[in-house]
């Protein structure tokens, strides 16, 4: 289930990548990163999240 959700996020990022405004792309990408963080199982997930936000 999570792999399908991640694939959908990646498709949404790709879809919005060529938008003239960055709002939708930014929102989708932040939601993607939040989803990854919520489902991550590695010990330094907070550090990795801060690095990419």
Buried (B, 14 or more C-beta within 10 A) or exposed (E): EEEEEBEEBEEBBEEBEEEEEEEBBEEBBEEBBEBBBEEEEEEEBEEBBEEEE
